[in-house]
Amino acid sequence: MQSPDEWQIPLRYQPNQEALSYDLSSVLGAVVSLRARVPSDAFTAETLGVERAGQGVVIRSDGLVLTIGYLIAEADEVWLTTNDGRVVQGHALAYDYASGFGLVQALGTLDCPVLPLGDSRRLAPGEHVVIGGAGGRVHSLSAQVVARQEFAGYWEYLLDDAIFTAPAHPNWGGTALIGSKGDLLGIGSLQLQHLGQGGQVVPLNMVVPIDLLKPILDDLLTHGRVNRPARPWLGLYAQEDEDDQVVIVGLAGDGPAQRAGLKASDVVRAVAGESVTSLAGFYRAIWSLGKAGVDVPFTLEREGDRFDVSVTSADRDRFMRPPRFQ
């Protein structure tokens, strides 16, 4: 991702105040720039880097900032910059792996507007939205919802109903999806390449719906995680191929999959005896077996040989550095 200071949305793609029913400048004032530093020996340092940058959105008057969690995972330093250039230190409070949301508490006064949480359930394809980036209108984008559908990520992540918008924001991590009432409807997570009509590749943003935050917010603030049994985590990266096969493409550090001897390019034929043909189905089959710590039986294919192996799952949190209180 580019630094927020190095780019600008072309004028014709910026949101137009005259087309909006709310004060755009005030609403965008709730979006702050976020920079995080992660120790070099952190579990996520190799895959996500030690210097991370994106955005966050002020959602409470006490300086609570909502962002996308991968920006702050294992961070020991977080800095927030307001639209008027003030820099305030923050503290990483929580990262919910199931939704992808992360929370940061500002340790000083942000003196920013607060963006109210809207109702993302009502957001439908075809609706116009603003993708708000830190830095105001020149870093924000007039966009449209192009799809609501399931999304499976290669890092053991699944959303039943993700939001997809176009055109894509170039600095997508932690952006604010702003609805017609000037309310927060989602947080930007990824940029994806979609194959459109005529074989043209169209970049989209995947946004996490804000309604996933509402039932878990109190838990995250109180405990740093959601009060529910942790899902089984294997520490692998997987994707679907063109033959509707789930293929392991990488392993995460010294995680359960690595310890069990799984390898990149292994094809997953079945989980607990049930065949899998999609990434979403693969994750659901694993998670249906029980909570973290359960043994996950696989049928794999490697270089033409088919064999069974069991992986003892883990709680992902146990591999991560906990938040360091300031």
C-alpha positions, 0 to 999 in steps of 0.5 A, spaced: 500 500 500 502 507 498 503 512 504 497 516 504 501 522 503 504 520 496 497 519 492 491 523 490 484 520 488 483 524 481 478 529 481 473 526 477 472 520 482 472 524 488 466 524 492 461 531 490 458 534 496 452 537 492 450 529 491 450 528 498 445 529 504 451 530 509 457 534 511 462 530 507 468 534 510 465 533 517 464 525 516 471 525 513 474 528 519 473 521 523 478 518 518 485 518 521 491 515 518 494 509 522 501 507 522 503 501 526 510 497 528 511 490 529 517 487 532 521 483 527 520 476 531 513 477 531 509 471 528 506 475 523 512 479 521 514 475 515 507 475 512 505 482 514 511 486 515 514 490 521 511 497 518 504 497 516 500 503 514 492 504 513 486 508 516 482 507 522 475 510 523 473 514 530 467 511 533 467 513 540 468 520 543 473 517 548 478 516 542 476 509 540 478 507 533 476 501 528 480 499 523 482 492 519 485 488 524 491 485 520 494 493 521 495 492 528 496 485 529 502 484 534 503 491 534 508 494 539 507 501 537 501 505 533 500 512 531 494 516 529 494 522 525 488 526 524 486 530 518 489 537 521 496 533 522 496 532 529 499 525 531 497 521 537 499 515 540 495 509 540 494 502 543 492 496 540 486 493 544 484 487 540 483 483 533 477 479 532 480 474 527 473 471 525 470 478 522 477 481 521 476 488 525 481 491 530 480 496 535 485 502 537 485 506 543 488 513 542 492 515 548 491 522 547 486 527 545 484 526 537 478 532 537 475 528 531 468 527 529 465 521 531 462 516 525 456 513 527 455 505 526 450 504 521 446 498 518 450 495 513 444 489 512 440 494 508 446 496 503 444 493 496 448 492 490 447 498 486 447 503 491 452 509 491 457 510 497 463 514 499 470 510 501 473 515 506 481 515 506 485 519 511 486 526 509 479 528 507 476 529 500 482 528 496 484 521 499 476 519 498 472 515 493 465 516 490 464 508 489 458 503 488 456 497 491 457 491 486 456 485 490 454 482 496 457 475 497 461 470 501 468 471 501 473 466 503 481 468 504 487 464 503 489 465 511 483 461 514 478 467 514 471 467 511 465 472 511 458 469 509 456 476 506 462 481 504 461 487 501 464 489 494 465 496 491 468 499 485 472 503 483 477 500 488 480 505 493 488 505 492 490 505 499 484 500 502 486 498 509 482 501 514 478 505 509 471 507 511 465 505 507 460 511 508 453 510 507 447 515 504 446 518 512 453 519 513 454 513 517 459 507 517 457 501 514 464 497 513 471 497 514 476 496 507 480 490 508 482 488 501 483 489 493 481 484 489 482 483 481 475 481 478 475 478 471 469 482 468 466 482 461 470 481 455 476 478 460 477 485 463 480 485 469 477 490 474 480 491 481 474 491 487 475 493 494 472 487 499 469 491 505 467 488 512 460 489 514 459 494 520 454 489 523 459 484 524 462 489 530 455 490 534 455 484 537 462 483 539 464 490 541 463 489 548 467 483 549 473 486 545 473 492 549 472 488 556 476 482 554 480 483 548 477 478 544 470 475 543 467 471 549 466 464 545 470 458 544 476 459 539 475 456 532 480 450 530 486 454 527 491 450 522 496 455 520 496 454 513 494 458 507 490 455 501 486 457 495 481 454 490 484 452 483 481 452 476 479 444 477 475 446 484 480 443 488 483 446 495 490 446 494 495 448 500 500 454 498 503 455 504 504 454 511 505 459 517 511 459 521 511 453 526 504 452 526 500 446 527 500 444 519 507 445 519 508 440 525 504 435 522 508 435 516 503 438 511 507 441 505 505 447 500 502 444 493 498 438 497 491 437 495 486 437 500 481 431 498 477 430 504 476 433 511 474 428 516 472 423 510 467 429 507 470 431 500 471 438 499 471 442 493 471 450 495 475 454 500 469 456 504 467 448 504 474 447 507 474 452 512 466 450 514 468 442 515 474 444 519 470 449 524 464 444 524 469 439 528 469 443 535 473 448 538 481 449 538 485 443 540 481 438 536 484 433 531 482 435 524 483 428 519 485 430 512 485 426 506 491 429 502 494 428 495 501 429 494 505 428 487 499 423 485 499 419 492 493 419 496 494 419 504 491 420 511 494 425 516 491 428 522 493 435 524 492 437 532 489 444 531 490 450 535 488 457 538 491 462 533 491 467 539 497 463 542 501 464 537 501 471 537 504 477 541 498 479 546 497 487 546 502 491 550 499 496 555 502 502 555 
